[in-house]
Amino acid sequence: MSLPVAPAAAACVMCGAPRQPLPHVPALLCGAPGCTHRLAAIPAFQKCRVCTRPLNPTQLAGGVCADARCREEWLVQRPLRQEREDWAQRTEGVEQRRDRAAARRGIPQDERASWRVALLPKNTDRSSRLPDRRWLAFEEHVRTCLADARERLAAGEVAPSPVPPTTVPVVPVLDDATLAQQEAEQALLGAACAACRGVCCKSGGEHAFVRSDTMVGYLQRFPTHDDEAILALYRTYRRPRTMTHGCVFQVSDGCALPRDLRGYTCNAFHCRGLNMIRDQYAPGDPVRAYFVHTTDGGLSGGQFVQIEGRRR
């Protein structure tokens, strides 16, 4: 991966003399042969990865100097470019993979592009008995969130909507066809999450993405409920078996919680794979996709999914 042109220095990084802005003079040096040789003799790990100026002892671990342009390049832009390159390598050939699979299923050639491709991770975790210690940790977390939420409400704070719009933006009036299309798109996103088996949900752990703002919203809807009533409600959705290394509400076929009890993150987050098919269907288009799983070794699997809109 190539890096952009390194930032120039106002003075020689070796001797401190003013630099001469001449084409043959390196961007960090004054042009004196001694400075050129001294910089070249410094091991690469002791020089900035972007501009190659010498690093002081406090900068060695990070591998980048104090120049803001170098830090922006090394810590922000370089990882973003690497991520884009990795994603491009993963997606290369995936449409051909879909077309070959479509041909084997007898899908006409002129229809194959209508099966939008979604690259999804795959959670290979298995379910096991939910330990009491994990559940008790969740309850303690909820109590802490509730205490903070009550303080925030007393200060006049208002929570965001617990279920933000997740596909087509809501408009004042929707005809039956548009409503059916939205429902089909939501169902397709749900099918994609089911195929993935909740890789993002694994981060829920014992907090389940429930935060203080989740509780602020709940208390605004049910101001008479005390802490024990709220915890009792959550207990009704406890399952004996959950994903071993996942959220306490993550079961093998999805989330045990209804959306209005989930955290904002659960309702609003869309991974890169979901965004490949989210809001991609014009009115009247068939809501269909081809799911492929990304693994360390490349791509695996392949599933054609089509959602039929309900008639109203």
C-alpha positions as CSV (number, residue, x, y, z in Angstrom):
1,M,0.0,0.0,0.0
2,S,1.6,3.3,-1.1
3,L,1.7,6.3,1.2
4,P,1.1,9.9,0.1
5,V,4.0,12.4,-0.2
6,A,5.5,13.0,3.3
7,P,5.2,16.5,4.8
8,A,8.2,18.7,4.4
9,A,10.2,20.1,7.3
10,A,11.0,23.8,7.8
11,A,14.5,22.9,9.1
12,C,16.8,19.9,8.6
13,V,15.7,17.2,11.0
14,M,19.4,16.2,11.5
15,C,21.2,19.5,12.1
16,G,18.5,22.0,12.4
17,A,19.7,24.3,9.6
18,P,17.1,26.0,7.4
19,R,16.1,23.8,4.4
20,Q,16.8,24.8,0.9
21,P,13.6,24.4,-1.2
22,L,15.4,22.9,-4.1
23,P,14.2,19.9,-6.2
24,H,17.3,17.8,-5.4
25,V,17.2,18.4,-1.6
26,P,15.1,15.8,0.4
27,A,12.0,17.1,2.1
28,L,13.5,16.7,5.6
29,L,17.2,17.6,5.1
30,C,19.3,20.6,4.4
31,G,21.2,18.9,1.5
32,A,24.5,18.4,3.3
33,P,25.9,15.0,2.5
34,G,26.6,14.3,6.2
35,C,23.0,14.8,7.2
36,T,21.8,12.5,4.3
37,H,24.2,9.7,5.5
38,R,23.3,10.1,9.2
39,L,19.5,9.8,8.4
40,A,20.1,6.8,6.2
41,A,22.1,5.1,8.9
42,I,19.2,5.2,11.4
43,P,17.3,1.9,11.5
44,A,13.8,2.0,9.9
45,F,12.0,1.2,13.2
46,Q,13.5,4.4,14.7
47,K,12.0,6.6,12.0
48,C,8.5,7.9,11.3
49,R,6.6,5.5,9.1
50,V,5.3,8.4,7.1
51,C,8.0,11.1,6.8
52,T,11.0,9.1,7.9
53,R,12.2,11.7,10.4
54,P,14.0,10.3,13.5
55,L,11.7,9.4,16.4
56,N,12.3,10.3,20.0
57,P,12.0,7.5,22.6
58,T,8.4,8.3,23.5
59,Q,7.4,8.0,19.8
60,L,9.0,4.6,19.1
61,A,6.0,2.5,20.2
62,G,3.6,4.3,18.0
63,G,5.9,4.4,15.0
64,V,4.9,7.9,14.0
65,C,6.3,11.4,14.8
66,A,4.4,14.3,16.4
67,D,3.6,16.0,13.1
68,A,-0.3,16.2,12.9
69,R,-0.2,15.3,9.2
70,C,1.8,12.2,9.8
71,R,-0.4,11.1,12.7
72,E,-3.5,11.7,10.6
73,E,-2.0,9.6,7.8
74,W,-0.7,6.7,9.9
75,L,-3.5,6.5,12.5
76,V,-6.6,7.4,10.4
77,Q,-6.1,7.4,6.6
78,R,-3.8,4.4,6.3
79,P,-6.2,2.1,8.2
80,L,-9.1,3.4,6.2
81,R,-7.3,2.7,2.9
82,Q,-6.3,-0.8,4.1
83,E,-9.9,-1.5,5.1
84,R,-11.1,-0.4,1.6
85,E,-8.4,-2.5,-0.1
86,D,-9.3,-5.6,2.1
87,W,-13.0,-5.1,1.3
88,A,-12.3,-4.8,-2.4
89,Q,-10.4,-8.0,-2.3
90,R,-13.2,-9.8,-0.5
91,T,-15.8,-8.6,-2.9
92,E,-13.9,-9.3,-6.0
93,G,-15.6,-12.0,-7.9
94,V,-18.6,-12.3,-5.6
95,E,-21.1,-11.3,-8.4
96,Q,-19.6,-14.0,-10.6
97,R,-20.1,-16.4,-7.7
98,R,-23.7,-15.3,-7.5
99,D,-24.2,-15.7,-11.2
100,R,-22.8,-19.2,-11.3
101,A,-25.0,-20.2,-8.4
102,A,-28.0,-18.6,-10.1
103,A,-27.3,-20.6,-13.3
104,R,-27.2,-23.8,-11.3
105,R,-30.7,-22.9,-9.9
106,G,-32.0,-22.1,-13.3
107,I,-32.4,-18.3,-12.6
108,P,-32.6,-16.5,-16.0
109,Q,-29.6,-14.4,-16.8
110,D,-31.5,-11.2,-17.1
111,E,-32.8,-11.6,-13.5
112,R,-29.5,-12.4,-11.8
113,A,-28.5,-8.8,-11.1
114,S,-31.7,-8.3,-9.2
115,W,-30.4,-10.6,-6.5
116,R,-28.4,-8.0,-4.5
117,V,-25.2,-9.3,-3.0
118,A,-24.7,-9.1,0.8
119,L,-21.4,-10.1,2.3
120,L,-22.0,-11.2,5.8
121,P,-19.9,-12.5,8.7
122,K,-20.8,-15.8,10.3
123,N,-21.1,-16.4,14.0
124,T,-19.9,-20.0,14.7
125,D,-20.6,-19.8,18.4
126,R,-22.9,-22.4,20.0
127,S,-25.5,-22.1,22.6
128,S,-25.1,-23.2,26.2
129,R,-26.8,-22.8,29.6
130,L,-26.8,-19.1,30.7
131,P,-24.8,-19.0,33.9
132,D,-26.5,-17.2,36.8
133,R,-23.5,-15.0,37.3
134,R,-23.9,-13.5,33.8
135,W,-27.6,-12.8,34.4
136,L,-26.9,-11.2,37.8
137,A,-24.2,-9.0,36.2
138,F,-26.9,-7.9,33.7
139,E,-29.3,-7.0,36.4
140,E,-26.7,-5.0,38.3
141,H,-26.0,-3.2,35.1
142,V,-29.7,-2.3,34.6
143,R,-29.9,-1.1,38.2
144,T,-27.0,1.3,37.6
145,C,-28.6,2.5,34.3
146,L,-31.9,3.1,36.1
147,A,-30.3,5.2,38.8
148,D,-28.6,7.3,36.2
149,A,-31.7,7.6,34.1
150,R,-33.8,8.8,37.0
151,E,-31.3,11.5,37.7
152,R,-31.3,12.6,34.0
153,L,-35.1,12.6,33.9
154,A,-35.2,14.8,37.1
155,A,-32.9,17.2,35.2
156,G,-35.4,17.4,32.3
157,E,-33.6,15.2,29.8
158,V,-35.6,13.5,26.9
159,A,-34.5,10.2,25.4
160,P,-34.2,9.4,21.7
161,S,-36.7,7.1,20.1
162,P,-36.1,3.5,21.1
163,V,-36.8,2.2,17.6
164,P,-35.4,4.6,15.0
165,P,-36.3,4.2,11.4
166,T,-34.1,1.5,9.9
167,T,-35.0,1.4,6.2
168,V,-37.0,3.8,4.1
169,P,-37.6,7.2,5.9
170,V,-41.1,7.6,7.3
171,V,-43.3,10.0,5.3
172,P,-46.7,11.4,6.3
173,V,-48.8,9.2,4.0
174,L,-47.7,5.8,2.7
175,D,-49.8,3.7,0.3
176,D,-50.3,0.0,0.7
177,A,-47.6,-0.9,-1.9
178,T,-45.0,1.3,-0.2
179,L,-45.8,-0.1,3.3
180,A,-45.6,-3.7,1.9
181,Q,-42.2,-2.8,0.3
182,Q,-40.9,-1.5,3.7
183,E,-42.0,-4.6,5.5
184,A,-40.4,-6.8,2.9
185,E,-37.1,-4.9,3.2
186,Q,-37.2,-5.1,7.0
187,A,-37.8,-8.9,6.7
188,L,-34.9,-9.2,4.4
189,L,-32.6,-7.4,6.8
190,G,-33.8,-9.8,9.5
191,A,-33.1,-12.8,7.3
192,A,-29.5,-11.4,6.8
193,C,-29.0,-11.1,10.6
194,A,-30.3,-14.7,11.0
195,A,-27.9,-15.9,8.4
196,C,-25.0,-14.1,10.2
197,R,-26.2,-15.4,13.6
198,G,-25.4,-12.2,15.3
199,V,-21.7,-11.5,15.1
200,C,-22.3,-7.9,16.3
201,C,-24.5,-9.2,19.1
202,K,-21.6,-11.0,20.6
203,S,-20.4,-7.7,21.9
204,G,-23.5,-7.4,24.0
205,G,-22.1,-9.5,26.9
206,E,-23.7,-8.8,30.2
207,H,-24.8,-5.2,29.3
208,A,-26.9,-6.2,26.2
209,F,-26.3,-2.7,24.9
210,V,-28.8,-1.4,27.4
211,R,-27.7,2.0,28.5
212,S,-28.9,4.9,30.6
213,D,-30.7,6.4,27.6
214,T,-32.5,3.1,27.1
215,M,-33.9,3.4,30.6
216,V,-34.7,7.1,30.2
217,G,-36.9,6.1,27.3
218,Y,-38.5,3.3,29.2
219,L,-39.3,5.5,32.2
220,Q,-40.8,8.1,30.0
221,R,-43.2,5.5,28.6
222,F,-43.9,3.9,32.0
223,P,-43.2,6.5,34.7
224,T,-45.0,4.4,37.4
225,H,-42.7,1.3,37.1
226,D,-40.1,0.9,39.8
227,D,-36.8,-0.9,39.4
228,E,-38.1,-4.2,40.5
229,A,-41.0,-4.1,38.0
230,I,-38.6,-3.3,35.2
231,L,-36.2,-6.1,36.2
232,A,-39.1,-8.5,36.4
233,L,-40.1,-7.6,32.9
234,Y,-36.6,-8.3,31.6
235,R,-36.6,-11.6,33.5
236,T,-39.6,-12.7,31.4
237,Y,-37.3,-12.7,28.4
238,R,-34.5,-14.7,30.0
239,R,-33.8,-17.9,28.2
240,P,-32.2,-21.0,29.8
241,R,-29.8,-21.3,26.8
242,T,-28.0,-18.4,25.1
243,M,-25.0,-18.1,22.8
244,T,-22.0,-19.0,24.9
245,H,-19.9,-16.0,24.1
246,G,-22.7,-13.6,23.2
247,C,-25.3,-11.2,24.7
248,V,-27.3,-12.6,27.6
249,F,-30.4,-12.3,25.3
250,Q,-28.8,-13.8,22.2
251,V,-30.3,-17.1,21.4
252,S,-29.6,-19.4,18.5
253,D,-32.5,-18.0,16.4
254,G,-32.1,-14.3,17.2
255,C,-32.7,-11.9,20.0
256,A,-35.1,-12.8,22.9
257,L,-35.9,-9.1,23.6
258,P,-38.7,-7.2,21.8
259,R,-37.4,-4.1,20.1
260,D,-38.8,-1.6,22.6
261,L,-36.6,-3.1,25.3
262,R,-33.4,-3.3,23.3
263,G,-30.7,-0.7,23.4
264,Y,-30.5,2.1,20.8
265,T,-27.5,0.4,19.2
266,C,-29.4,-2.8,18.6
267,N,-32.2,-1.0,16.7
268,A,-30.0,1.5,14.8
269,F,-26.8,-0.3,13.9
270,H,-26.3,-1.8,10.4
271,C,-23.2,-3.6,9.5
272,R,-21.5,-3.2,6.2
273,G,-23.2,-6.3,4.8
274,L,-26.6,-5.0,5.7
275,N,-25.9,-1.7,4.1
276,M,-25.2,-3.5,0.8
277,I,-28.9,-4.3,0.6
278,R,-30.5,-1.6,2.8
279,D,-32.5,1.0,0.8
280,Q,-31.5,-0.6,-2.5
281,Y,-34.9,-1.5,-3.8
282,A,-37.1,0.8,-5.9
283,P,-40.9,0.6,-5.5
284,G,-42.1,-2.5,-7.3
285,D,-38.7,-4.2,-7.3
286,P,-38.5,-7.8,-6.0
287,V,-37.0,-7.7,-2.5
288,R,-34.3,-10.4,-2.9
289,A,-30.7,-10.9,-2.1
290,Y,-27.8,-13.4,-2.3
291,F,-26.1,-13.9,1.1
292,V,-22.4,-14.9,1.1
293,H,-20.3,-15.3,4.2
294,T,-16.9,-13.7,4.6
295,T,-14.2,-15.8,6.4
296,D,-10.5,-15.5,7.0
297,G,-10.0,-17.7,4.0
298,G,-12.3,-15.8,1.7
299,L,-15.9,-16.5,0.8
300,S,-18.1,-19.4,1.8
301,G,-21.7,-20.5,1.3
302,G,-24.4,-18.8,-0.7
303,Q,-28.1,-18.4,0.0
304,F,-30.8,-16.9,-2.2
305,V,-33.5,-15.1,-0.2
306,Q,-36.6,-13.5,-1.5
307,I,-39.3,-11.8,0.6
308,E,-42.8,-11.6,-0.7
309,G,-44.6,-8.5,0.3
310,R,-47.9,-9.0,2.2
311,R,-51.1,-8.1,0.3
312,R,-53.2,-5.5,2.1
